[in-house]
Amino acid sequence: MGRSNATETCNDNGLNLVIDIQVEKATHADNDYVHTSLDNAKDVVGPISDVHMDGAYQSPENVEYGNANEINMVFTGIQGVKGNFEFIKTDNGLSVFNRETGETLLKILLNERRA
């Protein structure tokens, strides 16, 4: 199983682009991607002044990297946004609830004759 990390620009005006993608085995922590991602990003967009990322990328090494490279590292403390779908386990199955619309989209009933 693998995992990927994408680096993208996030400007208020103009075009925003995905500028770096790393795909690795799922044996690396999220915070291991930061130095390489930012080095690759600088090659594409030039100097970087501010970086915003979720808390999974925070580490003393990454804060030090930001300080050494004069990059304001902003860690949100949130590891991703809450999804639109909630998976609800019930006594007789599983349902999928859409938080945005309030609809239950799917109900899967467990076979009562399980061995």
ZABAMAR-818719 format. One record per residue: residue number from 1; residue in one letter; x, y, z of N, C-alpha, C, O in turn. Coordinates in steps of 0.05 Angstrom, whole numbers, plus 5000, padded with zeros to 4 digits. Example, Ala and Ser with C-alpha at 12.3 -4.5 7.8 and 13.67 -1.06 7.14 Angstrom:
// ZABAMAR-818719
<tiza num="1" residu="A" n_c1="5264" n_c2="4886" n_c3="5156" ca_c1="5246" ca_c2="4910" ca_c3="5156" c_c1="5264" c_c2="4934" c_c3="5156" o_c1="5285" o_c2="4934" o_c3="5169"/>
<tiza num="2" residu="S" n_c1="5257" n_c2="4955" n_c3="5142" ca_c1="5273" ca_c2="4979" ca_c3="5143" c_c1="5258" c_c2="5001" c_c3="5157" o_c1="5268" o_c2="5023" o_c3="5161"/>
//
This chain:
// ZABAMAR-818719
<tiza num="1" residu="M" n_c1="5017" n_c2="4977" n_c3="5000" ca_c1="5000" ca_c2="5000" ca_c3="5000" c_c1="5018" c_c2="5025" c_c3="5000" o_c1="5039" o_c2="5025" o_c3="5013"/>
<tiza num="2" residu="G" n_c1="5009" n_c2="5045" n_c3="4986" ca_c1="5025" ca_c2="5069" ca_c3="4985" c_c1="5010" c_c2="5094" c_c3="4994" o_c1="4986" o_c2="5092" o_c3="5000"/>
<tiza num="3" residu="R" n_c1="5024" n_c2="5116" n_c3="4994" ca_c1="5011" ca_c2="5141" ca_c3="5001" c_c1="5023" c_c2="5162" c_c3="4984" o_c1="5046" o_c2="5160" o_c3="4975"/>
<tiza num="4" residu="S" n_c1="5009" n_c2="5184" n_c3="4980" ca_c1="5019" ca_c2="5205" ca_c3="4964" c_c1="5015" c_c2="5232" c_c3="4978" o_c1="4996" o_c2="5235" o_c3="4994"/>
<tiza num="5" residu="N" n_c1="5032" n_c2="5251" n_c3="4971" ca_c1="5029" ca_c2="5278" ca_c3="4981" c_c1="5031" c_c2="5297" c_c3="4958" o_c1="5048" o_c2="5293" o_c3="4941"/>
<tiza num="6" residu="A" n_c1="5013" n_c2="5316" n_c3="4957" ca_c1="5013" ca_c2="5336" ca_c3="4935" c_c1="5020" c_c2="5363" c_c3="4947" o_c1="5010" o_c2="5370" o_c3="4969"/>
<tiza num="7" residu="T" n_c1="5035" n_c2="5379" n_c3="4932" ca_c1="5041" ca_c2="5406" ca_c3="4940" c_c1="5029" c_c2="5424" c_c3="4919" o_c1="5032" o_c2="5420" o_c3="4895"/>
<tiza num="8" residu="E" n_c1="5014" n_c2="5444" n_c3="4928" ca_c1="5000" ca_c2="5462" ca_c3="4909" c_c1="5003" c_c2="5491" c_c3="4917" o_c1="5007" o_c2="5497" o_c3="4940"/>
<tiza num="9" residu="T" n_c1="5002" n_c2="5508" n_c3="4897" ca_c1="5002" ca_c2="5537" ca_c3="4903" c_c1="4974" c_c2="5544" c_c3="4913" o_c1="4954" o_c2="5531" o_c3="4907"/>
<tiza num="10" residu="C" n_c1="4973" n_c2="5566" n_c3="4928" ca_c1="4948" ca_c2="5575" ca_c3="4940" c_c1="4948" c_c2="5605" c_c3="4941" o_c1="4950" o_c2="5617" o_c3="4962"/>
<tiza num="11" residu="N" n_c1="4945" n_c2="5617" n_c3="4917" ca_c1="4946" ca_c2="5646" ca_c3="4915" c_c1="4917" c_c2="5657" c_c3="4915" o_c1="4899" o_c2="5644" o_c3="4906"/>
<tiza num="12" residu="D" n_c1="4914" n_c2="5681" n_c3="4926" ca_c1="4887" ca_c2="5693" ca_c3="4927" c_c1="4877" c_c2="5700" c_c3="4898" o_c1="4854" o_c2="5697" o_c3="4893"/>
<tiza num="13" residu="N" n_c1="4896" n_c2="5708" n_c3="4881" ca_c1="4889" ca_c2="5715" ca_c3="4854" c_c1="4905" c_c2="5698" c_c3="4834" o_c1="4927" o_c2="5690" o_c3="4840"/>
<tiza num="14" residu="G" n_c1="4893" n_c2="5693" n_c3="4812" ca_c1="4908" ca_c2="5679" ca_c3="4791" c_c1="4905" c_c2="5649" c_c3="4793" o_c1="4890" o_c2="5638" o_c3="4809"/>
<tiza num="15" residu="L" n_c1="4921" n_c2="5636" n_c3="4777" ca_c1="4920" ca_c2="5607" ca_c3="4774" c_c1="4935" c_c2="5593" c_c3="4797" o_c1="4956" o_c2="5603" o_c3="4806"/>
<tiza num="16" residu="N" n_c1="4923" n_c2="5572" n_c3="4807" ca_c1="4936" ca_c2="5555" ca_c3="4827" c_c1="4942" c_c2="5528" c_c3="4815" o_c1="4926" o_c2="5517" o_c3="4800"/>
<tiza num="17" residu="L" n_c1="4965" n_c2="5517" n_c3="4821" ca_c1="4974" ca_c2="5492" ca_c3="4808" c_c1="4984" c_c2="5472" c_c3="4829" o_c1="4994" o_c2="5479" o_c3="4850"/>
<tiza num="18" residu="V" n_c1="4981" n_c2="5447" n_c3="4822" ca_c1="4995" ca_c2="5425" ca_c3="4836" c_c1="5023" c_c2="5425" c_c3="4825" o_c1="5027" o_c2="5422" o_c3="4801"/>
<tiza num="19" residu="I" n_c1="5043" n_c2="5430" n_c3="4842" ca_c1="5070" ca_c2="5433" ca_c3="4833" c_c1="5089" c_c2="5411" c_c3="4841" o_c1="5112" o_c2="5410" o_c3="4832"/>
<tiza num="20" residu="D" n_c1="5080" n_c2="5393" n_c3="4858" ca_c1="5097" ca_c2="5371" ca_c3="4866" c_c1="5079" c_c2="5348" c_c3="4877" o_c1="5060" o_c2="5353" o_c3="4892"/>
<tiza num="21" residu="I" n_c1="5086" n_c2="5324" n_c3="4868" ca_c1="5072" ca_c2="5300" ca_c3="4879" c_c1="5093" c_c2="5280" c_c3="4886" o_c1="5111" o_c2="5274" o_c3="4870"/>
<tiza num="22" residu="Q" n_c1="5091" n_c2="5268" n_c3="4910" ca_c1="5109" ca_c2="5247" ca_c3="4919" c_c1="5092" c_c2="5223" c_c3="4925" o_c1="5072" o_c2="5225" o_c3="4939"/>
<tiza num="23" residu="V" n_c1="5101" n_c2="5200" n_c3="4915" ca_c1="5087" ca_c2="5175" ca_c3="4920" c_c1="5107" c_c2="5156" c_c3="4933" o_c1="5128" o_c2="5151" o_c3="4921"/>
<tiza num="24" residu="E" n_c1="5101" n_c2="5146" n_c3="4956" ca_c1="5120" ca_c2="5129" ca_c3="4971" c_c1="5105" c_c2="5106" c_c3="4983" o_c1="5080" o_c2="5106" o_c3="4984"/>
<tiza num="25" residu="K" n_c1="5119" n_c2="5086" n_c3="4993" ca_c1="5107" ca_c2="5065" ca_c3="5009" c_c1="5096" c_c2="5078" c_c3="5034" o_c1="5106" o_c2="5099" o_c3="5043"/>
<tiza num="26" residu="A" n_c1="5076" n_c2="5066" n_c3="5045" ca_c1="5062" ca_c2="5078" ca_c3="5069" c_c1="5078" c_c2="5073" c_c3="5094" o_c1="5067" o_c2="5067" o_c3="5115"/>
<tiza num="27" residu="T" n_c1="5105" n_c2="5075" n_c3="5092" ca_c1="5122" ca_c2="5072" ca_c3="5115" c_c1="5134" c_c2="5098" c_c3="5125" o_c1="5149" o_c2="5099" o_c3="5144"/>
<tiza num="28" residu="H" n_c1="5127" n_c2="5120" n_c3="5111" ca_c1="5138" ca_c2="5146" ca_c3="5118" c_c1="5116" c_c2="5163" c_c3="5132" o_c1="5093" o_c2="5162" o_c3="5125"/>
<tiza num="29" residu="A" n_c1="5125" n_c2="5178" n_c3="5152" ca_c1="5107" ca_c2="5197" ca_c3="5166" c_c1="5102" c_c2="5221" c_c3="5147" o_c1="5119" o_c2="5228" o_c3="5130"/>
<tiza num="30" residu="D" n_c1="5079" n_c2="5234" n_c3="5150" ca_c1="5073" ca_c2="5257" ca_c3="5134" c_c1="5095" c_c2="5278" c_c3="5136" o_c1="5102" o_c2="5291" o_c3="5116"/>
<tiza num="31" residu="N" n_c1="5105" n_c2="5283" n_c3="5160" ca_c1="5125" ca_c2="5304" ca_c3="5163" c_c1="5152" c_c2="5298" c_c3="5149" o_c1="5168" o_c2="5316" o_c3="5147"/>
<tiza num="32" residu="D" n_c1="5156" n_c2="5274" n_c3="5139" ca_c1="5180" ca_c2="5268" ca_c3="5124" c_c1="5180" c_c2="5279" c_c3="5096" o_c1="5201" o_c2="5280" o_c3="5083"/>
<tiza num="33" residu="Y" n_c1="5157" n_c2="5288" n_c3="5086" ca_c1="5155" ca_c2="5298" ca_c3="5059" c_c1="5162" c_c2="5328" c_c3="5056" o_c1="5166" o_c2="5337" o_c3="5034"/>
<tiza num="34" residu="V" n_c1="5162" n_c2="5343" n_c3="5077" ca_c1="5163" ca_c2="5372" ca_c3="5076" c_c1="5187" c_c2="5383" c_c3="5062" o_c1="5185" o_c2="5399" o_c3="5044"/>
<tiza num="35" residu="H" n_c1="5211" n_c2="5375" n_c3="5070" ca_c1="5236" ca_c2="5387" ca_c3="5059" c_c1="5236" c_c2="5383" c_c3="5029" o_c1="5241" o_c2="5402" o_c3="5014"/>
<tiza num="36" residu="T" n_c1="5232" n_c2="5359" n_c3="5020" ca_c1="5234" ca_c2="5353" ca_c3="4991" c_c1="5212" c_c2="5367" c_c3="4976" o_c1="5217" o_c2="5378" o_c3="4954"/>
<tiza num="37" residu="S" n_c1="5188" n_c2="5368" n_c3="4987" ca_c1="5166" ca_c2="5382" ca_c3="4974" c_c1="5172" c_c2="5411" c_c3="4970" o_c1="5167" o_c2="5423" o_c3="4949"/>
<tiza num="38" residu="L" n_c1="5181" n_c2="5424" n_c3="4991" ca_c1="5187" ca_c2="5453" ca_c3="4990" c_c1="5211" c_c2="5459" c_c3="4972" o_c1="5211" o_c2="5479" o_c3="4957"/>
<tiza num="39" residu="D" n_c1="5231" n_c2="5442" n_c3="4972" ca_c1="5254" ca_c2="5445" ca_c3="4954" c_c1="5245" c_c2="5443" c_c3="4925" o_c1="5253" o_c2="5459" o_c3="4908"/>
<tiza num="40" residu="N" n_c1="5228" n_c2="5423" n_c3="4919" ca_c1="5217" ca_c2="5420" ca_c3="4892" c_c1="5200" c_c2="5444" c_c3="4884" o_c1="5200" o_c2="5453" o_c3="4862"/>
<tiza num="41" residu="A" n_c1="5183" n_c2="5453" n_c3="4903" ca_c1="5166" ca_c2="5476" ca_c3="4898" c_c1="5182" c_c2="5501" c_c3="4891" o_c1="5175" o_c2="5516" o_c3="4873"/>
<tiza num="42" residu="K" n_c1="5204" n_c2="5506" n_c3="4906" ca_c1="5220" ca_c2="5529" ca_c3="4901" c_c1="5232" c_c2="5528" c_c3="4873" o_c1="5235" o_c2="5549" o_c3="4860"/>
<tiza num="43" residu="D" n_c1="5238" n_c2="5504" n_c3="4863" ca_c1="5248" ca_c2="5502" ca_c3="4836" c_c1="5228" c_c2="5510" c_c3="4815" o_c1="5235" o_c2="5519" o_c3="4793"/>
<tiza num="44" residu="V" n_c1="5202" n_c2="5507" n_c3="4821" ca_c1="5181" ca_c2="5514" ca_c3="4803" c_c1="5172" c_c2="5543" c_c3="4805" o_c1="5169" o_c2="5557" o_c3="4785"/>
<tiza num="45" residu="V" n_c1="5167" n_c2="5552" n_c3="4830" ca_c1="5155" ca_c2="5579" ca_c3="4834" c_c1="5174" c_c2="5600" c_c3="4845" o_c1="5167" o_c2="5623" o_c3="4846"/>
<tiza num="46" residu="G" n_c1="5198" n_c2="5593" n_c3="4852" ca_c1="5217" ca_c2="5612" ca_c3="4863" c_c1="5214" c_c2="5613" c_c3="4893" o_c1="5204" o_c2="5594" o_c3="4906"/>
<tiza num="47" residu="P" n_c1="5223" n_c2="5635" n_c3="4906" ca_c1="5223" ca_c2="5637" ca_c3="4935" c_c1="5195" c_c2="5633" c_c3="4947" o_c1="5175" o_c2="5642" o_c3="4935"/>
<tiza num="48" residu="I" n_c1="5194" n_c2="5620" n_c3="4970" ca_c1="5168" ca_c2="5615" ca_c3="4984" c_c1="5169" c_c2="5630" c_c3="5010" o_c1="5189" o_c2="5629" o_c3="5025"/>
<tiza num="49" residu="S" n_c1="5148" n_c2="5645" n_c3="5016" ca_c1="5148" ca_c2="5661" ca_c3="5041" c_c1="5130" c_c2="5649" c_c3="5062" o_c1="5137" o_c2="5650" o_c3="5086"/>
<tiza num="50" residu="D" n_c1="5108" n_c2="5636" n_c3="5054" ca_c1="5089" ca_c2="5625" ca_c3="5073" c_c1="5081" c_c2="5597" c_c3="5064" o_c1="5077" o_c2="5592" o_c3="5040"/>
<tiza num="51" residu="V" n_c1="5078" n_c2="5579" n_c3="5083" ca_c1="5068" ca_c2="5552" ca_c3="5078" c_c1="5047" c_c2="5545" c_c3="5098" o_c1="5051" o_c2="5548" o_c3="5122"/>
<tiza num="52" residu="H" n_c1="5025" n_c2="5535" n_c3="5089" ca_c1="5003" ca_c2="5526" ca_c3="5107" c_c1="4999" c_c2="5496" c_c3="5103" o_c1="4996" o_c2="5487" o_c3="5080"/>
<tiza num="53" residu="M" n_c1="4999" n_c2="5482" n_c3="5125" ca_c1="4995" ca_c2="5453" ca_c3="5123" c_c1="4982" c_c2="5443" c_c3="5149" o_c1="4983" o_c2="5456" o_c3="5169"/>
<tiza num="54" residu="D" n_c1="4971" n_c2="5419" n_c3="5147" ca_c1="4958" ca_c2="5409" ca_c3="5171" c_c1="4979" c_c2="5399" c_c3="5191" o_c1="5002" o_c2="5396" o_c3="5185"/>
<tiza num="55" residu="G" n_c1="4969" n_c2="5394" n_c3="5215" ca_c1="4987" ca_c2="5387" ca_c3="5238" c_c1="5003" c_c2="5362" c_c3="5235" o_c1="5023" o_c2="5359" o_c3="5249"/>
<tiza num="56" residu="A" n_c1="4995" n_c2="5344" n_c3="5217" ca_c1="5011" ca_c2="5320" ca_c3="5213" c_c1="5039" c_c2="5325" c_c3="5202" o_c1="5056" o_c2="5308" o_c3="5205"/>
<tiza num="57" residu="Y" n_c1="5043" n_c2="5349" n_c3="5191" ca_c1="5069" ca_c2="5356" ca_c3="5179" c_c1="5087" c_c2="5371" c_c3="5199" o_c1="5110" o_c2="5377" o_c3="5193"/>
<tiza num="58" residu="Q" n_c1="5077" n_c2="5376" n_c3="5223" ca_c1="5093" ca_c2="5391" ca_c3="5243" c_c1="5113" c_c2="5373" c_c3="5256" o_c1="5108" o_c2="5351" o_c3="5264"/>
<tiza num="59" residu="S" n_c1="5138" n_c2="5383" n_c3="5257" ca_c1="5159" ca_c2="5370" ca_c3="5272" c_c1="5180" c_c2="5391" c_c3="5278" o_c1="5181" o_c2="5412" o_c3="5264"/>
<tiza num="60" residu="P" n_c1="5197" n_c2="5387" n_c3="5298" ca_c1="5218" ca_c2="5406" ca_c3="5304" c_c1="5237" c_c2="5410" c_c3="5279" o_c1="5246" o_c2="5433" o_c3="5275"/>
<tiza num="61" residu="E" n_c1="5242" n_c2="5389" n_c3="5264" ca_c1="5259" ca_c2="5391" ca_c3="5241" c_c1="5247" c_c2="5409" c_c3="5219" o_c1="5261" o_c2="5425" o_c3="5206"/>
<tiza num="62" residu="N" n_c1="5220" n_c2="5407" n_c3="5216" ca_c1="5207" ca_c2="5423" ca_c3="5196" c_c1="5205" c_c2="5452" c_c3="5204" o_c1="5207" o_c2="5470" o_c3="5187"/>
<tiza num="63" residu="V" n_c1="5201" n_c2="5458" n_c3="5230" ca_c1="5201" ca_c2="5485" ca_c3="5239" c_c1="5229" c_c2="5497" c_c3="5236" o_c1="5232" o_c2="5520" o_c3="5227"/>
<tiza num="64" residu="E" n_c1="5250" n_c2="5482" n_c3="5242" ca_c1="5277" ca_c2="5491" ca_c3="5238" c_c1="5283" c_c2="5496" c_c3="5209" o_c1="5296" o_c2="5516" o_c3="5202"/>
<tiza num="65" residu="Y" n_c1="5274" n_c2="5479" n_c3="5191" ca_c1="5277" ca_c2="5482" ca_c3="5162" c_c1="5264" c_c2="5509" c_c3="5154" o_c1="5276" o_c2="5524" o_c3="5138"/>
<tiza num="66" residu="G" n_c1="5240" n_c2="5514" n_c3="5163" ca_c1="5226" ca_c2="5539" ca_c3="5157" c_c1="5242" c_c2="5563" c_c3="5166" o_c1="5245" o_c2="5583" o_c3="5151"/>
<tiza num="67" residu="N" n_c1="5252" n_c2="5562" n_c3="5190" ca_c1="5268" ca_c2="5585" ca_c3="5201" c_c1="5293" c_c2="5589" c_c3="5185" o_c1="5300" o_c2="5612" o_c3="5178"/>
<tiza num="68" residu="A" n_c1="5307" n_c2="5567" n_c3="5178" ca_c1="5332" ca_c2="5569" ca_c3="5163" c_c1="5328" c_c2="5580" c_c3="5135" o_c1="5346" o_c2="5593" o_c3="5124"/>
<tiza num="69" residu="N" n_c1="5304" n_c2="5575" n_c3="5124" ca_c1="5298" ca_c2="5584" ca_c3="5096" c_c1="5279" c_c2="5608" c_c3="5095" o_c1="5269" o_c2="5615" o_c3="5074"/>
<tiza num="70" residu="E" n_c1="5275" n_c2="5621" n_c3="5119" ca_c1="5259" ca_c2="5645" ca_c3="5121" c_c1="5231" c_c2="5640" c_c3="5109" o_c1="5220" o_c2="5657" o_c3="5095"/>
<tiza num="71" residu="I" n_c1="5219" n_c2="5617" n_c3="5117" ca_c1="5192" ca_c2="5610" ca_c3="5109" c_c1="5175" c_c2="5609" c_c3="5133" o_c1="5181" o_c2="5596" o_c3="5153"/>
<tiza num="72" residu="N" n_c1="5153" n_c2="5624" n_c3="5133" ca_c1="5133" ca_c2="5624" ca_c3="5154" c_c1="5117" c_c2="5598" c_c3="5152" o_c1="5100" o_c2="5595" o_c3="5135"/>
<tiza num="73" residu="M" n_c1="5122" n_c2="5579" n_c3="5171" ca_c1="5109" ca_c2="5553" ca_c3="5171" c_c1="5084" c_c2="5555" c_c3="5188" o_c1="5087" o_c2="5559" o_c3="5212"/>
<tiza num="74" residu="V" n_c1="5060" n_c2="5552" n_c3="5177" ca_c1="5035" ca_c2="5553" ca_c3="5192" c_c1="5023" c_c2="5525" c_c3="5192" o_c1="5016" o_c2="5514" o_c3="5172"/>
<tiza num="75" residu="F" n_c1="5021" n_c2="5513" n_c3="5216" ca_c1="5010" ca_c2="5487" ca_c3="5220" c_c1="4982" c_c2="5490" c_c3="5232" o_c1="4980" o_c2="5503" o_c3="5253"/>
<tiza num="76" residu="T" n_c1="4962" n_c2="5479" n_c3="5220" ca_c1="4935" ca_c2="5484" ca_c3="5229" c_c1="4927" c_c2="5467" c_c3="5254" o_c1="4909" o_c2="5475" o_c3="5268"/>
<tiza num="77" residu="G" n_c1="4941" n_c2="5446" n_c3="5258" ca_c1="4934" ca_c2="5428" ca_c3="5280" c_c1="4911" c_c2="5410" c_c3="5273" o_c1="4903" o_c2="5392" o_c3="5289"/>
<tiza num="78" residu="I" n_c1="4900" n_c2="5413" n_c3="5249" ca_c1="4878" ca_c2="5396" ca_c3="5240" c_c1="4890" c_c2="5378" c_c3="5218" o_c1="4903" o_c2="5387" o_c3="5199"/>
<tiza num="79" residu="Q" n_c1="4884" n_c2="5352" n_c3="5221" ca_c1="4895" ca_c2="5334" ca_c3="5201" c_c1="4873" c_c2="5328" c_c3="5180" o_c1="4859" o_c2="5307" o_c3="5182"/>
<tiza num="80" residu="G" n_c1="4870" n_c2="5346" n_c3="5162" ca_c1="4850" ca_c2="5342" ca_c3="5141" c_c1="4823" c_c2="5353" c_c3="5149" o_c1="4817" o_c2="5357" o_c3="5172"/>
<tiza num="81" residu="V" n_c1="4807" n_c2="5359" n_c3="5129" ca_c1="4780" ca_c2="5369" ca_c3="5134" c_c1="4761" c_c2="5345" c_c3="5138" o_c1="4766" o_c2="5323" o_c3="5129"/>
<tiza num="82" residu="K" n_c1="4740" n_c2="5350" n_c3="5153" ca_c1="4720" ca_c2="5330" ca_c3="5159" c_c1="4706" c_c2="5324" c_c3="5132" o_c1="4698" o_c2="5342" o_c3="5118"/>
<tiza num="83" residu="G" n_c1="4702" n_c2="5298" n_c3="5126" ca_c1="4690" ca_c2="5290" ca_c3="5102" c_c1="4660" c_c2="5296" c_c3="5102" o_c1="4648" o_c2="5300" o_c3="5123"/>
<tiza num="84" residu="N" n_c1="4648" n_c2="5295" n_c3="5078" ca_c1="4619" ca_c2="5299" ca_c3="5075" c_c1="4603" c_c2="5275" c_c3="5084" o_c1="4579" o_c2="5277" o_c3="5089"/>
<tiza num="85" residu="F" n_c1="4616" n_c2="5251" n_c3="5085" ca_c1="4601" ca_c2="5227" ca_c3="5090" c_c1="4608" c_c2="5215" c_c3="5117" o_c1="4631" o_c2="5215" o_c3="5126"/>
<tiza num="86" residu="E" n_c1="4588" n_c2="5205" n_c3="5130" ca_c1="4592" ca_c2="5192" ca_c3="5156" c_c1="4583" c_c2="5163" c_c3="5153" o_c1="4561" o_c2="5157" o_c3="5144"/>
<tiza num="87" residu="F" n_c1="4600" n_c2="5145" n_c3="5162" ca_c1="4593" ca_c2="5116" ca_c3="5161" c_c1="4583" c_c2="5109" c_c3="5189" o_c1="4598" o_c2="5111" o_c3="5209"/>
<tiza num="88" residu="I" n_c1="4559" n_c2="5099" n_c3="5190" ca_c1="4546" ca_c2="5094" ca_c3="5216" c_c1="4541" c_c2="5064" c_c3="5218" o_c1="4526" o_c2="5052" o_c3="5203"/>
<tiza num="89" residu="K" n_c1="4554" n_c2="5052" n_c3="5238" ca_c1="4550" ca_c2="5024" ca_c3="5243" c_c1="4526" c_c2="5021" c_c3="5262" o_c1="4524" o_c2="5034" o_c3="5282"/>
<tiza num="90" residu="T" n_c1="4508" n_c2="5004" n_c3="5254" ca_c1="4484" ca_c2="4998" ca_c3="5270" c_c1="4484" c_c2="4969" c_c3="5278" o_c1="4501" o_c2="4954" o_c3="5270"/>
<tiza num="91" residu="D" n_c1="4464" n_c2="4962" n_c3="5295" ca_c1="4463" ca_c2="4933" ca_c3="5303" c_c1="4458" c_c2="4914" c_c3="5280" o_c1="4466" o_c2="4891" o_c3="5281"/>
<tiza num="92" residu="N" n_c1="4445" n_c2="4924" n_c3="5259" ca_c1="4439" ca_c2="4905" ca_c3="5237" c_c1="4453" c_c2="4913" c_c3="5211" o_c1="4445" o_c2="4902" o_c3="5190"/>
<tiza num="93" residu="G" n_c1="4473" n_c2="4930" n_c3="5211" ca_c1="4487" ca_c2="4936" ca_c3="5186" c_c1="4503" c_c2="4962" c_c3="5187" o_c1="4514" o_c2="4970" o_c3="5208"/>
<tiza num="94" residu="L" n_c1="4504" n_c2="4975" n_c3="5164" ca_c1="4520" ca_c2="4999" ca_c3="5161" c_c1="4504" c_c2="5018" c_c3="5143" o_c1="4492" o_c2="5009" o_c3="5123"/>
<tiza num="95" residu="S" n_c1="4504" n_c2="5044" n_c3="5149" ca_c1="4492" ca_c2="5063" ca_c3="5131" c_c1="4512" c_c2="5085" c_c3="5126" o_c1="4530" o_c2="5090" o_c3="5141"/>
<tiza num="96" residu="V" n_c1="4508" n_c2="5099" n_c3="5103" ca_c1="4525" ca_c2="5121" ca_c3="5095" c_c1="4507" c_c2="5146" c_c3="5094" o_c1="4488" o_c2="5147" o_c3="5080"/>
<tiza num="97" residu="F" n_c1="4515" n_c2="5166" n_c3="5110" ca_c1="4500" ca_c2="5190" ca_c3="5114" c_c1="4515" c_c2="5213" c_c3="5102" o_c1="4538" o_c2="5217" o_c3="5107"/>
<tiza num="98" residu="N" n_c1="4501" n_c2="5229" n_c3="5085" ca_c1="4513" ca_c2="5253" ca_c3="5073" c_c1="4508" c_c2="5277" c_c3="5091" o_c1="4485" o_c2="5285" o_c3="5094"/>
<tiza num="99" residu="R" n_c1="4529" n_c2="5287" n_c3="5104" ca_c1="4526" ca_c2="5309" ca_c3="5123" c_c1="4516" c_c2="5335" c_c3="5109" o_c1="4502" o_c2="5351" o_c3="5121"/>
<tiza num="100" residu="E" n_c1="4523" n_c2="5338" n_c3="5084" ca_c1="4516" ca_c2="5362" ca_c3="5070" c_c1="4486" c_c2="5363" c_c3="5063" o_c1="4473" o_c2="5384" o_c3="5066"/>
<tiza num="101" residu="T" n_c1="4475" n_c2="5341" n_c3="5053" ca_c1="4447" ca_c2="5340" ca_c3="5045" c_c1="4428" c_c2="5329" c_c3="5066" o_c1="4404" o_c2="5333" o_c3="5064"/>
<tiza num="102" residu="G" n_c1="4439" n_c2="5315" n_c3="5086" ca_c1="4422" ca_c2="5303" ca_c3="5107" c_c1="4410" c_c2="5277" c_c3="5098" o_c1="4392" o_c2="5266" o_c3="5112"/>
<tiza num="103" residu="E" n_c1="4418" n_c2="5267" n_c3="5075" ca_c1="4407" ca_c2="5242" ca_c3="5065" c_c1="4423" c_c2="5217" c_c3="5074" o_c1="4447" o_c2="5219" o_c3="5077"/>
<tiza num="104" residu="T" n_c1="4409" n_c2="5195" n_c3="5078" ca_c1="4422" ca_c2="5170" ca_c3="5081" c_c1="4424" c_c2="5158" c_c3="5053" o_c1="4403" o_c2="5153" o_c3="5040"/>
<tiza num="105" residu="L" n_c1="4448" n_c2="5153" n_c3="5043" ca_c1="4452" ca_c2="5145" ca_c3="5016" c_c1="4451" c_c2="5115" c_c3="5011" o_c1="4443" o_c2="5105" o_c3="4990"/>
<tiza num="106" residu="L" n_c1="4459" n_c2="5100" n_c3="5031" ca_c1="4462" ca_c2="5071" ca_c3="5028" c_c1="4459" c_c2="5058" c_c3="5055" o_c1="4470" o_c2="5067" o_c3="5075"/>
<tiza num="107" residu="K" n_c1="4445" n_c2="5036" n_c3="5054" ca_c1="4443" ca_c2="5019" ca_c3="5078" c_c1="4451" c_c2="4991" c_c3="5070" o_c1="4440" o_c2="4980" o_c3="5051"/>
<tiza num="108" residu="I" n_c1="4469" n_c2="4980" n_c3="5085" ca_c1="4477" ca_c2="4953" ca_c3="5081" c_c1="4469" c_c2="4937" c_c3="5105" o_c1="4479" o_c2="4942" o_c3="5127"/>
<tiza num="109" residu="L" n_c1="4452" n_c2="4917" n_c3="5101" ca_c1="4443" ca_c2="4901" ca_c3="5124" c_c1="4460" c_c2="4876" c_c3="5126" o_c1="4467" o_c2="4864" o_c3="5106"/>
<tiza num="110" residu="L" n_c1="4467" n_c2="4869" n_c3="5150" ca_c1="4483" ca_c2="4845" ca_c3="5155" c_c1="4465" c_c2="4821" c_c3="5153" o_c1="4442" o_c2="4821" o_c3="5162"/>
<tiza num="111" residu="N" n_c1="4475" n_c2="4799" n_c3="5142" ca_c1="4460" ca_c2="4774" ca_c3="5141" c_c1="4457" c_c2="4763" c_c3="5169" o_c1="4477" o_c2="4759" o_c3="5183"/>
<tiza num="112" residu="E" n_c1="4432" n_c2="4759" n_c3="5178" ca_c1="4427" ca_c2="4750" ca_c3="5205" c_c1="4436" c_c2="4720" c_c3="5208" o_c1="4438" o_c2="4711" o_c3="5231"/>
<tiza num="113" residu="R" n_c1="4441" n_c2="4706" n_c3="5187" ca_c1="4448" ca_c2="4678" ca_c3="5189" c_c1="4478" c_c2="4674" c_c3="5186" o_c1="4487" o_c2="4654" o_c3="5175"/>
<tiza num="114" residu="R" n_c1="4494" n_c2="4693" n_c3="5197" ca_c1="4523" ca_c2="4689" ca_c3="5195" c_c1="4532" c_c2="4665" c_c3="5211" o_c1="4521" o_c2="4659" o_c3="5232"/>
<tiza num="115" residu="A" n_c1="4552" n_c2="4652" n_c3="5201" ca_c1="4563" ca_c2="4629" ca_c3="5215" c_c1="4582" c_c2="4637" c_c3="5237" o_c1="4593" o_c2="4620" o_c3="5251"/>
//
